Amino acid sequence: MYFAALLARTEDGWEASDTELLDNVETLSDLADLAREASPEDDTVLVLIEQEDAWFGVVRIDGEEDPRIYVSDAAAAARSSYGEILLTDELLGREPGDDEPDLDALDLDGTEDGEDEDEDDDDSEAGGTGEAVPHGPVGDAEILDDLGVGVKELKALSADALTEIADSLGASEVLETVR
């Protein structure tokens, strides 16, 4: 189960709206454009995405600046269509233009919907050439520092991450209205 919401910071506080990303967004650029439309005053907009109990992502758009991205578990996100939008070559430290993912390295084994996979399978994923997509967090862990969610706190979030982020921002009520 996925959930995605836009939180736009305005003079009056945070405003939230839910979104069906797959209907409107195919690339990170599309996502940034969608976020910018949510805040015509070039205020900060956060795109919060989660796949229940598997991973969450935060994309921050500040005006016309490039999006900043944080993903809690790149390997889990790589197995989802929402995650594919966030996991850019730059974020993963790959050379641009390497559009064809190594499907063997992604280990698409039926756990794409958040089911647990056996711990013993972790070593086989690297395939001897290094992991194509790392397990664990990737991106800008300082993405929410100035908004009250530090690096250590962000990396410690898990199952109810988006609610905890919204609580820290003082936006839990507006997020719950779109949930």
C-alpha atoms as an extended CHARMM CRD file, in Angstrom:
* protein
*
       179  EXT
         1         1  MET       CA              0.0000000000        0.0000000000        0.0000000000  PROA      1               0.0000000000
         2         2  TYR       CA              1.3820000000        3.3740000000       -1.0260000000  PROA      2               0.0000000000
         3         3  PHE       CA              0.6770000000        6.8560000000        0.2640000000  PROA      3               0.0000000000
         4         4  ALA       CA              1.9050000000       10.1150000000       -1.2570000000  PROA      4               0.0000000000
         5         5  ALA       CA              1.1920000000       13.6680000000       -0.1490000000  PROA      5               0.0000000000
         6         6  LEU       CA              2.4070000000       17.1700000000       -0.8420000000  PROA      6               0.0000000000
         7         7  LEU       CA              3.0560000000       19.4930000000        2.1140000000  PROA      7               0.0000000000
         8         8  ALA       CA              3.4510000000       23.1250000000        1.0780000000  PROA      8               0.0000000000
         9         9  ARG       CA              4.7180000000       25.6570000000        3.6150000000  PROA      9               0.0000000000
        10        10  THR       CA              2.7960000000       28.9160000000        3.4260000000  PROA      10              0.0000000000
        11        11  GLU       CA              2.5830000000       32.0770000000        5.5260000000  PROA      11              0.0000000000
        12        12  ASP       CA             -0.3210000000       30.4500000000        7.3790000000  PROA      12              0.0000000000
        13        13  GLY       CA              1.4760000000       27.1600000000        8.0690000000  PROA      13              0.0000000000
        14        14  TRP       CA              1.5110000000       23.8700000000        6.1850000000  PROA      14              0.0000000000
        15        15  GLU       CA             -1.0930000000       22.8990000000        3.5870000000  PROA      15              0.0000000000
        16        16  ALA       CA             -1.4420000000       19.2930000000        2.4920000000  PROA      16              0.0000000000
        17        17  SER       CA             -2.8130000000       17.5820000000       -0.5650000000  PROA      17              0.0000000000
        18        18  ASP       CA             -2.7270000000       13.9560000000       -1.5880000000  PROA      18              0.0000000000
        19        19  THR       CA             -1.6370000000       12.9460000000       -5.0260000000  PROA      19              0.0000000000
        20        20  GLU       CA             -1.6760000000        9.9450000000       -7.2830000000  PROA      20              0.0000000000
        21        21  LEU       CA              1.9010000000       10.1490000000       -8.5000000000  PROA      21              0.0000000000
        22        22  LEU       CA              1.6440000000        7.3900000000      -11.0720000000  PROA      22              0.0000000000
        23        23  ASP       CA             -1.1620000000        9.2030000000      -12.8780000000  PROA      23              0.0000000000
        24        24  ASN       CA              0.7250000000       12.4940000000      -13.1260000000  PROA      24              0.0000000000
        25        25  VAL       CA              4.4220000000       11.7630000000      -12.7390000000  PROA      25              0.0000000000
        26        26  GLU       CA              6.9270000000        9.6910000000      -14.6720000000  PROA      26              0.0000000000
        27        27  THR       CA             10.1960000000       11.4570000000      -13.7750000000  PROA      27              0.0000000000
        28        28  LEU       CA             11.7360000000       13.4540000000      -10.9560000000  PROA      28              0.0000000000
        29        29  SER       CA             11.3240000000       16.5570000000      -13.1190000000  PROA      29              0.0000000000
        30        30  ASP       CA              7.5820000000       15.8750000000      -13.3890000000  PROA      30              0.0000000000
        31        31  LEU       CA              7.4360000000       15.4590000000       -9.6090000000  PROA      31              0.0000000000
        32        32  ALA       CA              9.2520000000       18.7650000000       -9.0590000000  PROA      32              0.0000000000
        33        33  ASP       CA              6.8570000000       20.5310000000      -11.4370000000  PROA      33              0.0000000000
        34        34  LEU       CA              3.8630000000       19.0720000000       -9.5880000000  PROA      34              0.0000000000
        35        35  ALA       CA              5.3060000000       20.2370000000       -6.2680000000  PROA      35              0.0000000000
        36        36  ARG       CA              6.0070000000       23.7340000000       -7.5800000000  PROA      36              0.0000000000
        37        37  GLU       CA              2.3860000000       24.0150000000       -8.7380000000  PROA      37              0.0000000000
        38        38  ALA       CA              1.3070000000       23.3570000000       -5.1270000000  PROA      38              0.0000000000
        39        39  SER       CA              3.1240000000       26.5090000000       -3.9820000000  PROA      39              0.0000000000
        40        40  PRO       CA              2.8770000000       29.4390000000       -6.3910000000  PROA      40              0.0000000000
        41        41  GLU       CA              4.9030000000       31.6260000000       -3.9890000000  PROA      41              0.0000000000
        42        42  ASP       CA              8.0650000000       29.4840000000       -4.3410000000  PROA      42              0.0000000000
        43        43  ASP       CA              7.7150000000       28.3060000000       -0.7440000000  PROA      43              0.0000000000
        44        44  THR       CA              9.1030000000       25.0000000000        0.4520000000  PROA      44              0.0000000000
        45        45  VAL       CA              7.1620000000       21.9530000000       -0.7060000000  PROA      45              0.0000000000
        46        46  LEU       CA              7.7490000000       18.4610000000        0.6350000000  PROA      46              0.0000000000
        47        47  VAL       CA              6.6430000000       15.3720000000       -1.2420000000  PROA      47              0.0000000000
        48        48  LEU       CA              6.2090000000       12.5310000000        1.2320000000  PROA      48              0.0000000000
        49        49  ILE       CA              5.9660000000        9.0010000000       -0.1260000000  PROA      49              0.0000000000
        50        50  GLU       CA              5.7570000000        5.7140000000        1.7270000000  PROA      50              0.0000000000
        51        51  GLN       CA              5.2510000000        2.0690000000        0.9910000000  PROA      51              0.0000000000
        52        52  GLU       CA              3.8060000000        0.5850000000        4.1430000000  PROA      52              0.0000000000
        53        53  ASP       CA              6.5160000000       -0.9390000000        6.3650000000  PROA      53              0.0000000000
        54        54  ALA       CA              9.0510000000       -1.0680000000        3.5100000000  PROA      54              0.0000000000
        55        55  TRP       CA             10.4590000000        2.4070000000        2.8030000000  PROA      55              0.0000000000
        56        56  PHE       CA              9.7020000000        6.1140000000        2.7290000000  PROA      56              0.0000000000
        57        57  GLY       CA             11.0090000000        9.0260000000        0.7280000000  PROA      57              0.0000000000
        58        58  VAL       CA             11.0980000000       12.7880000000        1.1020000000  PROA      58              0.0000000000
        59        59  VAL       CA             11.5780000000       15.1600000000       -1.8130000000  PROA      59              0.0000000000
        60        60  ARG       CA             12.0970000000       18.8180000000       -0.9810000000  PROA      60              0.0000000000
        61        61  ILE       CA             11.5170000000       21.5600000000       -3.5240000000  PROA      61              0.0000000000
        62        62  ASP       CA             12.5430000000       25.1150000000       -2.5920000000  PROA      62              0.0000000000
        63        63  GLY       CA             11.4530000000       27.4390000000       -5.4130000000  PROA      63              0.0000000000
        64        64  GLU       CA             13.4170000000       26.7840000000       -8.5940000000  PROA      64              0.0000000000
        65        65  GLU       CA             16.2780000000       24.9650000000       -6.8570000000  PROA      65              0.0000000000
        66        66  ASP       CA             17.0030000000       21.3480000000       -7.7640000000  PROA      66              0.0000000000
        67        67  PRO       CA             14.9870000000       18.8370000000       -5.7330000000  PROA      67              0.0000000000
        68        68  ARG       CA             16.6490000000       17.3620000000       -2.6680000000  PROA      68              0.0000000000
        69        69  ILE       CA             15.8730000000       13.6880000000       -2.0350000000  PROA      69              0.0000000000
        70        70  TYR       CA             16.0960000000       11.2600000000        0.8540000000  PROA      70              0.0000000000
        71        71  VAL       CA             15.0530000000        7.5900000000        0.6080000000  PROA      71              0.0000000000
        72        72  SER       CA             15.0680000000        5.3940000000        3.7220000000  PROA      72              0.0000000000
        73        73  ASP       CA             15.8900000000        2.1210000000        1.9120000000  PROA      73              0.0000000000
        74        74  ALA       CA             17.1000000000        2.3150000000       -1.6680000000  PROA      74              0.0000000000
        75        75  ALA       CA             16.9260000000       -1.4330000000       -2.3280000000  PROA      75              0.0000000000
        76        76  ALA       CA             13.2890000000       -1.6140000000       -1.2130000000  PROA      76              0.0000000000
        77        77  ALA       CA             12.4040000000        1.5510000000       -3.1500000000  PROA      77              0.0000000000
        78        78  ALA       CA             14.0690000000        0.1960000000       -6.3030000000  PROA      78              0.0000000000
        79        79  ARG       CA             11.4470000000       -2.5450000000       -6.3950000000  PROA      79              0.0000000000
        80        80  SER       CA              8.5680000000       -0.0490000000       -6.5740000000  PROA      80              0.0000000000
        81        81  SER       CA              7.3260000000        2.2800000000       -9.2760000000  PROA      81              0.0000000000
        82        82  TYR       CA              7.3160000000        5.2730000000       -6.9020000000  PROA      82              0.0000000000
        83        83  GLY       CA             10.8820000000        4.5050000000       -5.8740000000  PROA      83              0.0000000000
        84        84  GLU       CA             12.0440000000        4.4420000000       -9.4760000000  PROA      84              0.0000000000
        85        85  ILE       CA             11.0650000000        8.1150000000       -9.7400000000  PROA      85              0.0000000000
        86        86  LEU       CA             13.2620000000        9.0560000000       -6.7670000000  PROA      86              0.0000000000
        87        87  LEU       CA             16.3030000000        6.8500000000       -7.3540000000  PROA      87              0.0000000000
        88        88  THR       CA             18.1690000000        8.9350000000       -9.8960000000  PROA      88              0.0000000000
        89        89  ASP       CA             21.6030000000        8.0000000000      -11.2170000000  PROA      89              0.0000000000
        90        90  GLU       CA             23.1000000000       10.8860000000       -9.2430000000  PROA      90              0.0000000000
        91        91  LEU       CA             21.4490000000        9.7510000000       -6.0160000000  PROA      91              0.0000000000
        92        92  LEU       CA             22.7790000000        6.2090000000       -6.5120000000  PROA      92              0.0000000000
        93        93  GLY       CA             26.2470000000        7.3660000000       -7.5790000000  PROA      93              0.0000000000
        94        94  ARG       CA             25.9420000000        5.9150000000      -11.0730000000  PROA      94              0.0000000000
        95        95  GLU       CA             26.9870000000        7.4090000000      -14.3620000000  PROA      95              0.0000000000
        96        96  PRO       CA             24.1200000000        9.2530000000      -16.1030000000  PROA      96              0.0000000000
        97        97  GLY       CA             22.7020000000        7.4110000000      -19.0790000000  PROA      97              0.0000000000
        98        98  ASP       CA             22.9150000000        3.9550000000      -17.5300000000  PROA      98              0.0000000000
        99        99  ASP       CA             19.1430000000        3.6540000000      -17.9260000000  PROA      99              0.0000000000
       100       100  GLU       CA             18.9780000000       -0.1150000000      -17.9840000000  PROA      100             0.0000000000
       101       101  PRO       CA             18.8920000000       -1.3990000000      -14.4060000000  PROA      101             0.0000000000
       102       102  ASP       CA             20.6050000000       -4.6740000000      -13.6320000000  PROA      102             0.0000000000
       103       103  LEU       CA             17.4780000000       -6.6650000000      -12.8330000000  PROA      103             0.0000000000
       104       104  ASP       CA             19.5150000000       -9.4900000000      -11.3200000000  PROA      104             0.0000000000
       105       105  ALA       CA             21.0930000000       -7.0590000000       -8.8610000000  PROA      105             0.0000000000
       106       106  LEU       CA             17.6620000000       -5.6920000000       -7.9170000000  PROA      106             0.0000000000
       107       107  ASP       CA             16.6070000000       -9.1950000000       -6.8180000000  PROA      107             0.0000000000
       108       108  LEU       CA             12.9620000000       -8.9420000000       -7.8750000000  PROA      108             0.0000000000
       109       109  ASP       CA             11.8470000000      -11.9910000000       -5.9520000000  PROA      109             0.0000000000
       110       110  GLY       CA              8.1990000000      -11.3370000000       -5.1770000000  PROA      110             0.0000000000
       111       111  THR       CA              8.8520000000       -9.1630000000       -2.1160000000  PROA      111             0.0000000000
       112       112  GLU       CA              8.0900000000       -5.9830000000       -4.0600000000  PROA      112             0.0000000000
       113       113  ASP       CA              4.9270000000       -5.4120000000       -2.0370000000  PROA      113             0.0000000000
       114       114  GLY       CA              6.8580000000       -5.1140000000        1.2240000000  PROA      114             0.0000000000
       115       115  GLU       CA              6.9740000000       -8.7720000000        2.2450000000  PROA      115             0.0000000000
       116       116  ASP       CA             10.0410000000       -9.7680000000        4.2260000000  PROA      116             0.0000000000
       117       117  GLU       CA             12.6970000000      -11.6610000000        2.3750000000  PROA      117             0.0000000000
       118       118  ASP       CA             15.0540000000      -14.1740000000        3.9380000000  PROA      118             0.0000000000
       119       119  GLU       CA             18.0700000000      -12.6250000000        5.6290000000  PROA      119             0.0000000000
       120       120  ASP       CA             20.3210000000      -15.2640000000        4.0140000000  PROA      120             0.0000000000
       121       121  ASP       CA             19.6010000000      -13.8790000000        0.5400000000  PROA      121             0.0000000000
       122       122  ASP       CA             21.4310000000      -10.5940000000        1.2160000000  PROA      122             0.0000000000
       123       123  ASP       CA             24.8600000000      -11.8930000000        0.1750000000  PROA      123             0.0000000000
       124       124  SER       CA             23.6850000000      -13.1870000000       -3.2020000000  PROA      124             0.0000000000
       125       125  GLU       CA             22.3380000000       -9.7940000000       -4.2390000000  PROA      125             0.0000000000
       126       126  ALA       CA             25.7440000000       -8.2750000000       -4.9300000000  PROA      126             0.0000000000
       127       127  GLY       CA             26.4710000000      -10.8420000000       -7.6230000000  PROA      127             0.0000000000
       128       128  GLY       CA             30.2080000000      -10.3650000000       -7.2220000000  PROA      128             0.0000000000
       129       129  THR       CA             30.1930000000       -6.9370000000       -8.9050000000  PROA      129             0.0000000000
       130       130  GLY       CA             28.9390000000       -4.8140000000       -6.0090000000  PROA      130             0.0000000000
       131       131  GLU       CA             25.3890000000       -3.8240000000       -5.2820000000  PROA      131             0.0000000000
       132       132  ALA       CA             23.5850000000       -1.8900000000       -7.9990000000  PROA      132             0.0000000000
       133       133  VAL       CA             21.2610000000       -0.3790000000       -5.4090000000  PROA      133             0.0000000000
       134       134  PRO       CA             22.4350000000       -0.1460000000       -1.8070000000  PROA      134             0.0000000000
       135       135  HSD       CA             20.4590000000       -1.3880000000        1.1550000000  PROA      135             0.0000000000
       136       136  GLY       CA             19.6560000000        1.3970000000        3.5560000000  PROA      136             0.0000000000
       137       137  PRO       CA             19.2540000000        5.1450000000        3.2220000000  PROA      137             0.0000000000
       138       138  VAL       CA             20.4840000000        7.2510000000        0.3040000000  PROA      138             0.0000000000
       139       139  GLY       CA             20.2890000000       10.9240000000       -0.4540000000  PROA      139             0.0000000000
       140       140  ASP       CA             20.3670000000       14.1240000000        1.5510000000  PROA      140             0.0000000000
       141       141  ALA       CA             19.9200000000       13.1550000000        5.2060000000  PROA      141             0.0000000000
       142       142  GLU       CA             20.0160000000       16.8680000000        6.1260000000  PROA      142             0.0000000000
       143       143  ILE       CA             16.9200000000       17.5190000000        4.0000000000  PROA      143             0.0000000000
       144       144  LEU       CA             14.7610000000       18.4480000000        7.0210000000  PROA      144             0.0000000000
       145       145  ASP       CA             17.4080000000       19.8240000000        9.4040000000  PROA      145             0.0000000000
       146       146  ASP       CA             16.1850000000       23.4230000000        9.2380000000  PROA      146             0.0000000000
       147       147  LEU       CA             12.6100000000       22.2220000000        9.7470000000  PROA      147             0.0000000000
       148       148  GLY       CA             13.3460000000       20.4320000000       13.0170000000  PROA      148             0.0000000000
       149       149  VAL       CA             14.0970000000       16.8630000000       11.8950000000  PROA      149             0.0000000000
       150       150  GLY       CA             17.8120000000       16.1570000000       12.2620000000  PROA      150             0.0000000000
       151       151  VAL       CA             19.8820000000       13.5340000000       10.4800000000  PROA      151             0.0000000000
       152       152  LYS       CA             19.9220000000       11.1120000000       13.4150000000  PROA      152             0.0000000000
       153       153  GLU       CA             16.1620000000       11.4360000000       13.9040000000  PROA      153             0.0000000000
       154       154  LEU       CA             15.4350000000       11.0060000000       10.1770000000  PROA      154             0.0000000000
       155       155  LYS       CA             17.5770000000        7.8730000000        9.9030000000  PROA      155             0.0000000000
       156       156  ALA       CA             15.8890000000        6.3750000000       12.9910000000  PROA      156             0.0000000000
       157       157  LEU       CA             12.3690000000        6.6700000000       11.5360000000  PROA      157             0.0000000000
       158       158  SER       CA             10.6410000000        3.5200000000       10.3910000000  PROA      158             0.0000000000
       159       159  ALA       CA              7.0640000000        2.2440000000       10.2390000000  PROA      159             0.0000000000
       160       160  ASP       CA              5.1870000000        5.4980000000       10.8540000000  PROA      160             0.0000000000
       161       161  ALA       CA              7.8270000000        7.8420000000        9.4350000000  PROA      161             0.0000000000
       162       162  LEU       CA              5.5620000000       10.2830000000        7.5880000000  PROA      162             0.0000000000
       163       163  THR       CA              3.3840000000       10.8380000000       10.6500000000  PROA      163             0.0000000000
       164       164  GLU       CA              6.4730000000       11.4310000000       12.7850000000  PROA      164             0.0000000000
       165       165  ILE       CA              7.8760000000       13.8870000000       10.2260000000  PROA      165             0.0000000000
       166       166  ALA       CA              4.5560000000       15.7350000000       10.0830000000  PROA      166             0.0000000000
       167       167  ASP       CA              4.4440000000       15.8590000000       13.9010000000  PROA      167             0.0000000000
       168       168  SER       CA              7.9020000000       17.4500000000       13.9820000000  PROA      168             0.0000000000
       169       169  LEU       CA              6.8450000000       20.0010000000       11.3710000000  PROA      169             0.0000000000
       170       170  GLY       CA              3.6140000000       20.8250000000       13.1810000000  PROA      170             0.0000000000
       171       171  ALA       CA              1.6780000000       19.5150000000       10.1990000000  PROA      171             0.0000000000
       172       172  SER       CA              0.1950000000       16.2880000000       11.5260000000  PROA      172             0.0000000000
       173       173  GLU       CA             -3.4020000000       17.5150000000       11.3910000000  PROA      173             0.0000000000
       174       174  VAL       CA             -3.1780000000       18.6650000000        7.7700000000  PROA      174             0.0000000000
       175       175  LEU       CA             -1.4430000000       15.4350000000        6.7390000000  PROA      175             0.0000000000
       176       176  GLU       CA             -4.1460000000       13.3400000000        8.4180000000  PROA      176             0.0000000000
       177       177  THR       CA             -6.8460000000       15.1920000000        6.4470000000  PROA      177             0.0000000000
       178       178  VAL       CA             -5.4620000000       13.7780000000        3.1870000000  PROA      178             0.0000000000
       179       179  ARG       CA             -4.6010000000       10.3150000000        4.4830000000  PROA      179             0.0000000000
